[in-house]
Amino acid sequence: MAEMRVVLAEDDVLLREGLASLLDRSGHMVVGQAGDATGLVDLVRRHRPDLVIVDIRMPPTHTTEGLAAAHVIRKELPEVGILVLSAHADVEHAMELLASGRGIGYLLKSRVVDVAEFLDTLERVARGGSVVDPALVRELVSVRRRIDPLAALSAREREVLALMAEGRSNAGIARRLWITEGTVEKHVRSLLAKLSLPEAEEDHRRVLAVITFLEAQ
């Protein structure tokens, strides 16, 4: 890839200088360095780089200042690629960022050990691609399993719910599963209770159950 113009934001001076040196040796230009989120946003507005590399936790509170800055940059300059570095696989913050569009990357700092792979990641993000750390992918899968809203349903209740999602009535479900309509009604009452849906008219609760099913797919 042609020379990239990069802005770095990292409060760890040694890491920041190390990244700057790596980029320089690789033929890219670091047009600005910042030790806090405010300085980062100012630099990006001034230089309009191809790529921003930012730590998710920065001064003064070391919570989500870097993430907040990334959102400001994405809103004001959506063409700028953003790579967020983090010490931990923070699923909630990562998903919030990745949902903001193309040219986004999320990488654990512990992964910055293979120079060629790291530079490839930077270039992919600068070109508009999205890069997600494998550790985060594993965490996302784990979280999804832990919070599966359908986990409490039996196999038959899942079948009934899937047919409800197709718009079938109790009678239609009964014919499809070769069971009585009364049995379907029992399954419906049971799955509605297991999904902990708010008390309301049964038709409305059926709609909520279907929405829950579709969101879980």
Residue pairs with C-beta under 8 A, 6 or more apart in sequence:
1 123
1 126
1 127
3 27
3 28
3 29
4 23
4 28
4 29
4 49
4 50
4 51
4 122
4 123
4 126
5 28
5 29
5 31
5 47
5 49
5 50
5 51
6 23
6 28
6 29
6 30
6 31
6 49
6 50
6 51
6 52
6 53
6 122
7 30
7 31
7 32
7 33
7 34
7 40
7 43
7 44
7 47
7 49
7 51
7 52
7 53
8 16
8 19
8 20
8 23
8 30
8 32
8 33
8 34
8 53
8 54
9 33
9 34
9 35
9 36
9 37
9 39
9 40
9 43
9 52
9 53
9 54
9 55
9 58
9 66
9 69
10 16
10 19
10 33
10 35
10 53
10 54
10 55
10 58
10 85
11 35
11 36
11 55
11 58
11 59
11 62
12 55
13 35
15 109
16 33
16 35
19 53
19 112
20 30
20 33
22 115
22 118
22 119
23 29
23 30
23 122
24 30
26 115
26 119
28 122
31 43
31 47
31 49
32 43
32 44
32 46
32 47
32 49
33 43
34 40
34 42
34 43
35 58
35 59
36 58
36 59
36 60
36 65
37 54
37 58
37 59
37 65
37 66
37 68
37 69
38 69
40 52
40 54
40 58
40 66
40 69
40 73
41 69
41 72
41 73
44 52
44 73
44 77
44 80
45 76
45 77
48 77
48 80
49 80
50 80
50 81
50 126
51 80
51 81
51 82
51 83
51 122
51 125
51 126
52 70
52 73
52 80
52 81
52 82
52 83
53 83
53 85
53 122
54 66
54 69
54 70
54 82
54 83
54 84
54 85
55 66
55 84
55 85
55 86
56 64
56 66
56 67
56 84
56 85
56 86
56 90
56 93
57 63
57 64
57 65
57 66
57 86
57 87
58 65
58 66
58 69
59 65
64 93
66 84
67 84
67 93
67 96
67 97
70 82
70 84
70 97
71 97
71 100
73 80
73 82
74 80
74 82
74 100
74 101
74 104
78 101
78 103
79 103
80 103
81 103
81 104
81 105
81 125
81 126
81 127
81 128
82 97
82 103
82 104
82 105
82 125
83 104
83 105
83 106
83 107
83 121
83 122
83 125
83 131
84 94
84 97
84 104
84 105
84 106
84 107
85 107
85 108
85 109
85 112
86 93
86 94
86 106
86 107
86 108
86 109
87 108
87 109
87 110
88 108
89 108
89 133
89 135
89 136
89 138
89 139
91 136
91 139
91 140
91 143
94 106
94 132
94 136
95 140
97 104
97 106
98 104
98 106
98 130
98 132
102 128
102 129
102 130
103 125
103 126
103 127
103 128
103 129
103 130
104 125
104 130
104 131
105 121
105 122
105 124
105 125
105 129
105 130
105 131
105 132
106 131
106 132
106 133
106 136
107 118
107 121
107 131
107 133
108 133
108 135
108 136
111 117
111 118
111 133
111 135
112 118
121 131
124 131
125 131
148 216
149 195
149 212
149 215
149 216
150 158
150 161
150 195
150 212
150 213
150 216
152 194
152 195
153 161
153 191
153 194
153 195
156 177
156 187
157 187
157 190
157 191
157 194
159 177
160 173
160 177
160 184
160 187
160 188
160 191
161 191
161 209
161 210
161 213
162 213
163 172
163 173
163 176
163 177
164 173
164 188
164 206
164 209
164 210
164 213
165 210
165 213
165 214
168 176
170 181
170 184
170 185
170 188
171 181
171 184
173 184
174 180
174 181
174 183
174 184
177 184
188 206
191 209
192 202
192 205
192 206
192 209
195 208
195 209
195 212
197 205
197 208
197 209
197 212
198 205
198 208
200 208
